[in-house]
Each structure stands twice: as structure tokens, then as C-alpha cells.
Amino acid sequence: MDWRMETPLGPMVFREENGAVTALRFAAEGECETLPPPASELSLRAEDWLRRYFAGDKPTTELPFNPAGTAFQRRVWQAACAIPYGETVSYGQLASQIGCASARAVGAALGKNPIWLLIPCHRVIGADGSLTGYAGGLEKKAALLALEKRT
């Protein structure tokens, strides 16, 4: 089931399947206008998680998630989940952590991340500290990182 959630950075689309989050991303312009607001137990918990996150609180609630991806993508996403709130690592550092020689491959895997914020790919930056490669747009990536730095 798909739901629409409003956030300070725009609407997000949330998908749940079999009791787990399988997608969470910023919606494209006009994409989710016909989707209902959260109504299931899991979607309401996710909405609360997002509300807390955007209020500057580090959410402590764990949400079950099950993203579809290859074994390599899942390994990259698992490593991204270990990046502490408010901190960043480079694509190369993340690649090194998982024993991968290619920062570009890590970037490609992060680009396929279907569960934004819960799998915090926005915390991965260029080797020189630049903001690169966020499917939601670099303005949103910058806003998310600034939000986490404030708290």
C-alpha cells in the first residue's frame, strides 16, 4: 500500500509491504496527490518518525524495512545505516569499509536506495567534502545534512 506524507521539504511517498517499509522517497511534482495520508499502524509510525526527524529530534524508533536490491546493494545500504546521525563519510570511505575497490560502484548502489532517510544515503559525500549524487536533489541533501548538524 502506498501513502503520502507531508514534510517540510515536500511530500514523500511511503510504501509498505508485508509489515515492512519497502520505499520512502520524496515525490516528484504532482506525483502523489491522489495517494491517501497514512492510515495503517506502520505508516502512522513512519509518519511519526518523519515528524520527529524534521523537528530536529534524532528518532529512536526502529521501523522494519525490507528494500529490494541485489546482495551488493544491500551490503552498501547496510553500511550506510551505520553512519551516525549528523555525520558524513565519503563514497570512498564507505567503499573501503565494505571491502569494495570502487567508490563509483558504491555511489551507484546508493542511487538505487528505495528507502531514503531510513537508509541515510544523504550522509555520503564526495571525497573533497562536496555534495554529490542524491536522487532527491542536492538542495534536499544539503537541507537534510544541515538539519542533522543543528541537533
Secondary structure in CASP SS format (residue, H / E / C, confidence):
PFRMAT SS
TARGET T0000
AUTHOR 0000-0000-0000
METHOD secondary structure of the structure
MODEL  1
M C 1.00
D E 1.00
W E 1.00
R E 1.00
M E 1.00
E C 1.00
T C 1.00
P C 1.00
L C 1.00
G C 1.00
P C 1.00
M E 1.00
V E 1.00
F E 1.00
R E 1.00
E E 1.00
E E 1.00
N C 1.00
G C 1.00
A E 1.00
V E 1.00
T E 1.00
A E 1.00
L E 1.00
R E 1.00
F E 1.00
A C 1.00
A C 1.00
E C 1.00
G C 1.00
E C 1.00
C C 1.00
E C 1.00
T C 1.00
L C 1.00
P C 1.00
P C 1.00
P C 1.00
A C 1.00
S C 1.00
E H 1.00
L H 1.00
S H 1.00
L H 1.00
R H 1.00
A H 1.00
E H 1.00
D H 1.00
W H 1.00
L H 1.00
R H 1.00
R H 1.00
Y H 1.00
F H 1.00
A C 1.00
G C 1.00
D C 1.00
K C 1.00
P C 1.00
T C 1.00
T C 1.00
E C 1.00
L C 1.00
P C 1.00
F E 1.00
N C 1.00
P C 1.00
A C 1.00
G C 1.00
T C 1.00
A H 1.00
F H 1.00
Q H 1.00
R H 1.00
R H 1.00
V H 1.00
W H 1.00
Q H 1.00
A H 1.00
A H 1.00
C H 1.00
A C 1.00
I C 1.00
P C 1.00
Y C 1.00
G C 1.00
E C 1.00
T C 1.00
V E 1.00
S E 1.00
Y H 1.00
G H 1.00
Q H 1.00
L H 1.00
A H 1.00
S H 1.00
Q H 1.00
I C 1.00
G C 1.00
C C 1.00
A C 1.00
S C 1.00
A H 1.00
R H 1.00
A H 1.00
V H 1.00
G H 1.00
A H 1.00
A H 1.00
L H 1.00
G H 1.00
K C 1.00
N C 1.00
P C 1.00
I E 1.00
W E 1.00
L C 1.00
L C 1.00
I E 1.00
P C 1.00
C H 1.00
H H 1.00
R H 1.00
V E 1.00
I E 1.00
G C 1.00
A C 1.00
D C 1.00
G C 1.00
S C 1.00
L C 1.00
T C 1.00
G C 1.00
Y C 1.00
A C 1.00
G C 1.00
G C 1.00
L H 1.00
E H 1.00
K H 1.00
K H 1.00
A H 1.00
A H 1.00
L H 1.00
L H 1.00
A H 1.00
L H 1.00
E H 1.00
K H 1.00
R H 1.00
T C 1.00
END
